[in-house]
Amino acid sequence: MLKTLQRHWGYERFRPMQAEIITEALAGRDVLAILPTGGGKSICFQVPALMQDGLCLVVSPLIALMKDQVQHLRDRGIPALAVYSGMTYREIDITLDNAVYGDYKFLYVSPERLRTPLFQTRLQRMHVNFLVVDEAHCISQWGYDFRPDYLEIAAMRQLIGPQVPVIALTATATPVVAKDIMEKLGFRRENLLTGDFARPNLSYIFRKTDDKMGQLLKVCESVEGSGIVYVARRKSAEDIAAFLRSRGMAAEAYHAGMPHEARSRVQEAWKAGEARLIVSTNAFGMGIDKPDVRLVCHYDMPDTLEGYYQEAGRAGRDGRNAFAVLLWNRSDVARLRQTLRSSFPPLDTIREIYQQVCSYLGFAYEEGKDACVKFEVEHFARRFHVPASTAWYAVKYLETAGYWTLSETLQIPAKIQFTVSRDELYRIQLGSADTDRFLKLLLRMYTGLFTEYVPVDLDKIARAGRYAPAVAEEKLRELARRQVLKFIPAINAPMLTLHTERLVPKNLRLPQQDWDERVSRRTGRLDAFVGLVENDTECRCMQMYRYFGQTVEKPCGKCDVCRLQNPRE
């Protein structure tokens, strides 16, 4: 185990609990591992997978993180693949063929792929050594981020063979959720390994204030080093970053509404230390391995303790002192309760939005099953004169009901493939020297254009040919209209995958009892977090760890409550 770790990662030793989890997996036992943020969950399945013959199948709901991990493995010379929403049928077909017949060690799949016949047929031919379920709390309806697609995993175990061990991983799970995860995944016997949630180097500070901007400035001035400021809205990220810059701090905004290039630039500047502070929605942080973050400050209060704990845990991964600061007031609590109410539209409204979405996408009744289409909620809401927040929550509720899956925003480049042979291309009279020059430019820049779809960079093509990017795209569209090539435009939007054909109203099942239970669970999680924030008489760590089923013998001595009770410490 240690030799494999050293050979591929260069680490001299395992982090706490990693070796124990790997040992269980190599012994062929199903294992659920709960490791806090920064605990090194990926090592727990990558090491045993490399030690055994076969392919490790990884189910992950986060496409950006999936692509990032595949790239990291490839950078280490480890062959890895990924299948996710937004890929063409041919791309998926080729990738799955490679997983069956190629010399690959890892295949990452998004959960909505699990139910497709194409995937299930190929899966039975794969030699799978481990089935890994990342973000395993998503399989539990008692968890805070339930994904019905995860329920397909139990059936998938039968296709690959029940003897293949499951390695389930999550950063946060209450005892009830942990038990539910093991049941839903069909564990042969319960086997739970939990890392130590205690972070003795991390000080949790909850500060009640009506002057958040002033307090944020004081916090950022008093804590040196790299930091993350979490906000609830995209505009807040931009406004607060601008405010911090006006006070002489190197701060950048980051949110899902920014172009991919801008987000990459901001992320790299922050990781390199060129930007000290990054002000972001919760779109930022998952999979970011920056150990020297000294400060995580929540300018807006999250709605679950699970979400807060994960985000706060991105501070101080190097073991040095760091701070997790939460700024809050009564307005935050009122906002969260209002958001909770609005996040569950009436069932009649949800039913109506279901039919409107299907019409918007152009699907008639009994059409659309397994379709994967670009879908922007804001555009849909404007078209049908529905409040954007109502549309969003209705779409997400229908996702939890299992009717479709809305992916995160995807950044997929444009693709082209010639529909004529190379000889035919030379014989075609396109009637323009500029068009001929454009075709020669494509052939010079890219290979494989006659045999498969090839990703192309429109900006790069435009620069090489001295065109405007819009002109380069129009030239590709014109060649597609003339049936010289096929052109798939770039995607920079969420993708909606439909799991059923469009249903007539009477067949859309949304039980009132299920709706009531979901409201109750969400209310309970919010109440638990609000209770922790408002309780300033007991150590914050003791409260948090109790929620996650862990016991702590003594107060942490570093949180705001402990400091108030023992000021000399």
VOGU-3710 file (C-alpha; in Angstrom, 3 decimals, decimal comma):
1> mlktlqrhwg> 0,000/0,000/0,000  2,691/2,453/1,007  4,805/1,644/-2,051  1,831/2,382/-4,315  1,229/5,676/-2,515  4,886/6,665/-2,788  5,250/5,573/-6,419  2,279/7,536/-7,763  1,832/10,417/-5,303  5,209/10,795/-3,635
11> yerfrpmqae> 3,718/10,840/-0,114  5,734/9,202/2,661  2,751/8,178/4,792  -1,016/7,935/4,803  -3,308/10,458/6,432  -5,414/9,276/9,393  -7,860/6,454/8,529  -6,712/6,096/4,912  -4,732/2,909/5,516  -7,591/1,338/7,510
21> iitealagrd> -10,105/2,063/4,731  -7,775/0,695/2,031  -7,162/-2,453/4,070  -10,911/-3,122/4,327  -11,347/-2,634/0,574  -8,433/-4,932/-0,309  -9,930/-7,583/1,966  -13,012/-7,531/-0,271  -15,326/-5,935/2,266  -17,833/-3,168/1,564
31> vlailptggg> -16,847/-0,044/3,478  -18,424/3,344/4,154  -15,808/5,976/4,996  -16,735/9,311/6,537  -13,728/11,575/6,300  -13,984/15,323/6,924  -13,097/17,811/4,204  -9,395/17,591/3,418  -9,117/14,031/4,710  -7,925/12,656/1,345
41> ksicfqvpal> -10,899/10,541/0,272  -9,682/9,922/-3,297  -6,542/8,117/-2,082  -8,810/5,623/-0,289  -10,026/4,132/-3,575  -7,252/5,057/-5,996  -4,559/3,145/-4,119  -6,443/-0,194/-3,836  -7,661/0,094/-7,441  -4,066/0,387/-8,662
51> mqdglclvvs> -3,072/-2,642/-6,591  -5,545/-4,988/-8,283  -6,323/-6,018/-11,855  -9,364/-4,505/-13,464  -11,173/-1,191/-13,735  -12,328/0,970/-10,832  -15,819/2,379/-11,474  -16,406/5,724/-9,726  -19,864/7,309/-9,434  -19,657/11,049/-8,771
61> plialmkdqv> -22,328/13,777/-9,063  -19,888/16,637/-9,642  -18,805/16,820/-13,278  -16,200/19,522/-12,731  -14,589/17,503/-9,925  -14,806/14,313/-12,000  -12,983/15,919/-14,933  -10,416/17,396/-12,546  -9,657/14,007/-10,960  -9,356/12,310/-14,359
71> qhlrdrgipa> -6,862/14,960/-15,435  -4,852/14,562/-12,203  -4,660/10,795/-12,744  -3,559/11,231/-16,352  -0,916/13,723/-15,240  0,501/10,933/-13,064  0,516/8,505/-15,981  -2,572/6,627/-14,761  -5,092/5,977/-17,591  -8,569/7,244/-16,668
81> lavysgmtyr> -11,865/7,971/-18,453  -15,093/9,839/-17,706  -18,693/9,748/-19,003  -21,057/12,592/-18,173  -23,938/14,703/-19,508  -23,196/16,749/-22,603  -21,066/14,141/-24,395  -22,311/12,971/-27,787  -23,599/9,415/-28,219  -20,494/8,551/-30,253
91> eiditldnav> -18,156/9,990/-27,601  -19,882/7,935/-24,904  -19,802/4,850/-27,132  -16,053/5,181/-27,748  -15,305/5,878/-24,059  -17,246/2,807/-22,906  -15,515/0,680/-25,551  -12,186/1,860/-24,160  -13,356/0,958/-20,655  -14,201/-2,575/-21,835
101> ygdykflyvs> -11,244/-3,280/-24,105  -8,621/-0,656/-23,270  -5,949/-0,677/-20,614  -7,665/1,809/-18,308  -7,747/1,816/-14,494  -10,550/4,288/-13,711  -13,925/5,111/-15,237  -15,797/8,059/-13,698  -19,513/8,281/-14,451  -22,191/10,775/-13,472
111> perlrtplfq> -25,183/9,088/-11,793  -27,710/9,869/-14,551  -25,664/7,634/-16,905  -26,344/4,556/-14,773  -29,869/3,933/-16,020  -29,120/4,148/-19,760  -29,201/0,881/-21,759  -25,945/1,791/-23,519  -24,080/2,014/-20,211  -25,709/-1,031/-18,630
121> trlqrmhvnf> -24,910/-3,231/-21,652  -21,228/-2,275/-21,634  -20,983/-2,480/-17,849  -21,601/-6,222/-17,942  -18,481/-6,637/-20,106  -16,203/-4,610/-17,845  -13,806/-6,215/-15,396  -14,624/-4,039/-12,373  -12,391/-4,366/-9,316  -14,106/-1,765/-7,085
131> lvvdeahcis> -17,342/0,190/-7,199  -16,760/3,619/-5,660  -19,604/5,888/-4,601  -18,361/9,434/-4,029  -20,553/11,910/-2,129  -22,396/8,845/-0,842  -24,810/10,903/1,280  -26,627/11,648/-2,004  -28,204/8,176/-1,892  -30,024/8,847/1,378
141> qwgydfrpdy> -33,349/10,653/1,481  -32,403/11,558/5,055  -29,334/13,391/3,782  -29,124/17,021/2,753  -28,429/16,462/-0,950  -30,511/13,472/-2,059  -30,104/12,431/-5,732  -32,572/9,789/-6,954  -30,129/8,704/-9,684  -27,996/7,250/-6,887
151> leiaamrqli> -30,720/4,682/-6,200  -29,682/2,974/-9,469  -26,384/1,916/-7,893  -27,880/-1,048/-6,037  -29,156/-2,502/-9,332  -25,762/-1,817/-10,904  -24,131/-4,052/-8,283  -26,064/-6,991/-9,723  -24,687/-6,286/-13,217  -21,040/-6,189/-12,166
161> gpqvpvialt> -21,377/-8,945/-9,582  -22,264/-8,582/-5,888  -18,794/-9,843/-4,948  -17,210/-6,570/-6,179  -16,520/-4,465/-3,059  -18,153/-1,058/-2,626  -16,136/1,869/-1,292  -18,580/4,614/-0,298  -17,202/8,004/0,700  -18,613/11,197/2,142
171> atatpvvakd> -17,447/14,121/4,233  -20,594/14,487/6,325  -23,229/12,020/7,463  -25,278/11,738/10,619  -25,663/8,240/12,142  -29,116/7,906/10,539  -27,755/8,851/7,115  -24,764/6,500/7,459  -27,030/3,539/8,240  -29,298/4,449/5,324
181> imeklgfrre> -26,323/4,665/2,921  -25,212/1,129/3,762  -28,761/-0,229/3,351  -29,365/1,539/0,041  -26,039/0,282/-1,367  -26,785/-3,291/-0,331  -23,794/-3,722/2,001  -23,238/-7,375/2,806  -22,658/-6,274/6,388  -22,419/-2,885/8,064
191> nlltgdfarp> -18,877/-1,543/7,952  -18,459/2,109/8,913  -15,102/3,834/9,373  -15,210/7,424/10,563  -12,314/9,829/10,679  -11,793/12,237/13,524  -13,951/15,309/12,945  -11,895/17,333/15,394  -9,784/20,060/13,805  -7,712/21,353/16,731
201> nlsyifrktd> -5,986/23,961/14,539  -9,283/25,467/13,333  -11,038/28,175/15,386  -14,786/28,484/14,766  -15,968/32,054/15,350  -19,698/32,915/15,064  -20,138/36,682/15,150  -23,570/38,283/15,360  -23,513/41,697/13,660  -25,639/44,134/11,677
211> dkmgqllkvc> -22,505/45,652/10,114  -21,295/42,694/8,097  -19,161/44,699/5,693  -17,299/46,377/8,524  -16,796/43,099/10,369  -15,626/41,372/7,194  -13,030/44,094/6,683  -11,765/43,685/10,266  -11,567/39,919/9,888  -9,674/40,090/6,587
221> esvegsgivy> -7,276/42,679/8,022  -6,607/40,689/11,190  -6,060/37,271/9,581  -3,066/37,121/7,263  -2,776/34,752/4,347  -5,073/33,203/1,785  -8,828/33,168/2,343  -12,287/32,362/0,974  -15,372/34,511/1,584  -18,642/32,668/0,918
231> varrksaedi> -21,760/34,583/-0,119  -25,264/33,543/-1,149  -25,637/35,499/-4,420  -23,523/36,100/-7,500  -23,935/39,876/-7,329  -22,779/39,841/-3,709  -19,591/38,071/-4,799  -18,799/40,833/-7,280  -19,797/43,696/-4,954  -17,846/42,407/-1,951
241> aaflrsrgma> -14,751/41,624/-4,025  -14,867/45,182/-5,382  -15,250/46,545/-1,824  -12,219/44,586/-0,579  -10,149/45,737/-3,550  -11,105/49,343/-2,766  -9,558/48,770/0,669  -6,287/47,633/-0,869  -6,805/43,848/-0,725  -6,140/41,481/-3,630
251> aeayhagmph> -9,640/40,014/-3,948  -11,456/38,337/-6,862  -15,063/37,243/-7,390  -15,980/33,706/-8,467  -19,407/32,289/-9,355  -21,085/29,931/-11,829  -22,334/32,798/-13,992  -18,799/33,771/-15,041  -17,275/32,483/-18,316  -15,128/29,381/-17,937
261> earsrvqeaw> -11,944/31,256/-18,875  -12,578/33,931/-16,241  -13,229/31,347/-13,533  -10,078/29,432/-14,441  -8,039/32,638/-14,349  -9,392/33,605/-10,920  -8,892/30,118/-9,520  -5,290/29,887/-10,732  -4,480/33,400/-9,469  -5,810/32,466/-6,035
271> kagearlivs> -3,997/29,127/-5,923  -0,750/30,865/-6,927  -1,170/33,524/-4,226  -1,602/36,382/-6,719  -5,124/36,928/-5,372  -5,200/36,687/-1,601  -8,988/36,477/-1,211  -11,620/34,811/-3,351  -15,263/35,871/-2,827  -17,539/33,123/-4,038
281> tnafgmgidk> -20,867/31,385/-4,005  -20,738/27,730/-3,007  -19,769/26,980/-6,646  -16,161/27,229/-5,487  -14,050/24,926/-3,370  -15,002/21,328/-4,129  -11,848/19,460/-5,084  -9,583/22,490/-4,612  -6,475/21,255/-2,832  -4,921/24,391/-1,306
291> pdvrlvchyd> -3,599/23,490/2,121  -2,544/26,973/3,306  -5,982/28,642/3,487  -5,919/30,648/6,715  -9,476/31,994/6,625  -12,916/30,852/5,502  -15,522/33,516/6,206  -19,237/33,026/5,621  -20,678/36,450/4,857  -24,100/34,836/4,374
301> mpdtlegyyq> -25,325/32,033/6,584  -25,697/28,585/4,919  -28,875/26,555/5,437  -27,363/23,272/6,698  -24,666/22,309/9,141  -23,401/19,752/6,627  -22,797/22,454/4,017  -21,234/24,807/6,540  -18,890/22,159/7,933  -17,625/21,183/4,476
311> eagragrdgr> -16,973/24,774/3,425  -15,414/25,829/6,728  -13,192/22,745/6,597  -11,332/24,148/3,589  -9,312/26,264/6,013  -6,120/25,028/7,659  -5,606/21,729/5,862  -1,866/22,114/6,428  -2,399/21,735/10,181  -1,478/25,325/11,012
321> nafavllwnr> -3,824/27,681/12,833  -6,747/28,912/10,745  -10,127/30,559/11,279  -13,687/29,743/10,181  -15,761/32,880/10,753  -19,541/33,080/10,368  -21,141/36,531/10,222  -24,846/36,396/10,995  -27,869/38,304/12,220  -31,629/37,899/12,525
331> sdvarlrqtl> -32,077/38,903/8,893  -30,056/35,836/7,852  -32,348/33,524/9,793  -35,445/35,217/8,345  -33,975/34,956/4,821  -33,249/31,264/5,211  -36,743/30,529/6,508  -38,259/32,493/3,622  -36,028/30,620/1,166  -37,163/27,346/2,713
341> rssfppldti> -40,817/28,279/2,189  -40,250/29,351/-1,414  -38,151/26,262/-2,205  -41,263/24,088/-2,002  -43,797/25,521/-4,478  -47,329/24,051/-4,331  -47,604/20,715/-6,093  -50,056/22,121/-8,650  -47,446/24,730/-9,597  -44,779/22,032/-9,928
351> reiyqqvcsy> -47,060/19,957/-12,167  -47,720/22,964/-14,398  -44,004/23,782/-14,673  -43,267/20,164/-15,647  -45,564/20,466/-18,664  -44,177/23,908/-19,530  -40,586/22,638/-19,461  -41,492/19,761/-21,799  -43,186/22,225/-24,189  -40,194/24,566/-23,960
361> lgfayeegkd> -37,895/21,697/-24,963  -40,208/20,698/-27,822  -41,291/17,285/-26,528  -44,803/16,015/-27,267  -46,501/13,505/-24,967  -44,702/10,140/-24,863  -41,503/11,697/-26,273  -38,166/12,694/-24,740  -37,068/9,620/-22,760  -33,268/9,623/-22,196
371> acvkfevehf> -32,873/12,961/-24,020  -30,044/15,179/-22,743  -30,624/18,809/-23,690  -29,294/22,238/-22,845  -31,597/23,936/-20,339  -31,254/27,387/-18,794  -33,798/27,988/-16,048  -33,632/31,803/-16,338  -34,455/31,750/-20,044  -37,308/29,294/-19,481
381> arrfhvpast> -38,728/31,441/-16,671  -38,735/34,558/-18,848  -40,397/32,699/-21,701  -43,255/31,392/-19,554  -43,473/34,410/-17,211  -42,668/32,320/-14,137  -40,623/33,706/-11,220  -37,102/32,367/-11,705  -36,837/31,088/-8,135  -40,162/29,226/-8,436
391> awyavkylet> -39,028/27,644/-11,711  -35,682/26,636/-10,211  -37,163/24,971/-7,125  -39,864/23,223/-9,163  -37,250/21,811/-11,545  -35,105/20,640/-8,600  -38,114/19,058/-6,858  -38,956/17,141/-10,028  -35,331/15,994/-10,015  -35,662/14,576/-6,502
401> agywtlsetl> -38,886/12,886/-7,668  -36,824/11,064/-10,313  -38,259/12,538/-13,515  -35,070/14,218/-14,726  -31,596/15,338/-13,699  -30,314/18,893/-14,031  -26,530/18,892/-14,197  -24,183/21,611/-13,073  -23,153/24,159/-15,709  -21,005/22,419/-18,301
411> qipakiqftv> -18,149/23,870/-20,308  -18,019/21,727/-23,447  -16,055/22,907/-26,501  -17,463/23,023/-30,022  -16,952/19,867/-32,105  -16,734/19,215/-35,847  -16,499/16,184/-38,137  -16,316/16,148/-41,926  -19,189/14,306/-43,609  -17,295/13,991/-46,908
421> srdelyriql> -14,088/12,086/-47,583  -10,785/13,827/-48,041  -10,902/13,154/-51,806  -14,459/14,495/-52,060  -13,461/17,602/-50,145  -10,818/18,442/-52,744  -13,321/17,934/-55,591  -16,066/20,115/-54,095  -16,291/23,583/-55,591  -17,026/25,833/-52,651
431> gsadtdrflk> -16,848/28,950/-54,778  -14,674/31,057/-52,508  -10,935/31,343/-52,012  -11,582/32,412/-48,412  -13,622/29,261/-47,734  -10,876/27,103/-49,214  -8,355/28,888/-47,001  -10,591/28,283/-43,977  -10,825/24,541/-44,749  -7,058/24,275/-45,127
441> lllrmytglf> -6,698/26,051/-41,792  -8,925/23,454/-40,089  -7,008/20,560/-41,657  -3,699/22,079/-40,596  -4,828/22,654/-36,988  -6,695/19,399/-36,264  -6,334/15,711/-37,091  -8,975/12,984/-37,182  -11,657/15,256/-38,650  -12,736/12,630/-41,195
451> teyvpvdldk> -13,240/9,801/-38,692  -14,748/11,295/-35,509  -15,971/14,437/-33,778  -13,000/16,574/-32,787  -13,192/19,357/-30,148  -12,158/22,688/-31,631  -11,293/26,043/-30,077  -13,119/28,798/-31,988  -10,985/31,542/-30,466  -7,806/29,716/-31,526
461> iaragryapa> -9,154/29,191/-35,055  -10,126/32,860/-35,260  -6,676/34,016/-34,163  -4,904/31,688/-36,603  -7,071/32,823/-39,527  -7,330/36,456/-38,415  -11,114/36,303/-38,138  -13,445/37,515/-35,424  -14,646/34,503/-33,340  -18,234/35,088/-34,517
471> vaeeklrela> -17,056/34,968/-38,151  -15,229/31,672/-37,563  -18,364/30,172/-36,017  -20,539/31,372/-38,903  -18,132/29,769/-41,407  -18,535/26,446/-39,597  -22,326/26,829/-39,607  -22,282/27,573/-43,345  -20,188/24,467/-44,039  -22,661/22,462/-41,939
481> rrqvlkfipa> -25,603/23,857/-43,965  -23,792/22,767/-47,134  -23,336/19,288/-45,584  -19,554/19,451/-45,798  -19,216/18,856/-42,051  -21,216/18,391/-38,875  -20,925/21,177/-36,303  -21,911/20,961/-32,627  -21,705/24,402/-30,981  -19,990/24,846/-27,643
491> inapmltlht> -22,104/24,333/-24,534  -21,888/26,637/-21,547  -25,073/25,765/-19,704  -26,670/23,106/-17,492  -27,946/19,948/-19,182  -31,334/18,392/-18,434  -31,518/14,600/-18,786  -35,064/13,220/-18,974  -35,615/9,802/-17,423  -39,144/9,253/-18,756
501> erlvpknlrl> -41,105/10,295/-21,800  -43,284/13,385/-21,339  -46,193/12,259/-19,189  -49,809/13,285/-19,479  -50,935/15,213/-16,377  -52,752/12,290/-14,740  -49,598/10,114/-14,892  -47,282/12,608/-13,184  -47,121/11,275/-9,634  -46,177/13,793/-6,939
511> pqqdwdervs> -47,620/12,466/-3,659  -48,532/15,061/-1,037  -47,066/12,875/1,736  -43,668/12,827/0,052  -43,779/16,627/-0,360  -44,671/17,038/3,340  -41,830/14,742/4,433  -39,266/16,619/2,377  -40,403/19,930/3,856  -40,150/18,436/7,332
521> rrtgrldafv> -36,623/17,109/6,784  -35,384/20,385/5,330  -36,978/22,329/8,193  -35,321/20,022/10,726  -31,854/20,571/9,242  -32,323/24,335/9,173  -33,600/24,343/12,759  -30,551/22,325/13,844  -28,112/24,800/12,305  -29,956/27,867/13,569
531> glvendtecr> -29,973/26,287/17,022  -26,204/25,824/16,894  -25,623/29,408/15,748  -27,867/30,880/18,439  -26,492/28,715/21,263  -23,610/30,797/22,609  -23,288/28,930/25,905  -21,774/25,628/24,716  -18,573/24,975/22,748  -19,299/25,157/19,004
541> cmqmyryfgq> -17,249/22,044/18,279  -19,062/19,950/20,861  -22,393/20,967/19,309  -21,257/20,202/15,754  -19,646/16,869/16,517  -22,694/15,725/18,492  -24,838/16,424/15,416  -22,582/14,088/13,398  -22,728/11,373/16,047  -19,307/11,962/17,590
551> tvekpcgkcd> -18,589/12,638/21,224  -15,974/15,085/22,469  -14,787/14,884/26,050  -13,885/18,523/26,527  -14,464/21,932/24,881  -12,134/22,916/22,045  -10,845/26,019/23,862  -10,578/27,956/20,581  -14,100/28,781/19,373  -15,823/32,081/20,196
561> vcrlqnpre> -17,801/30,512/23,066  -14,707/28,993/24,676  -12,747/32,229/24,261  -15,532/34,195/25,926  -15,720/31,766/28,841  -11,919/31,522/29,212  -10,559/34,844/27,934  -6,990/34,183/29,099  -6,811/31,102/26,866
//
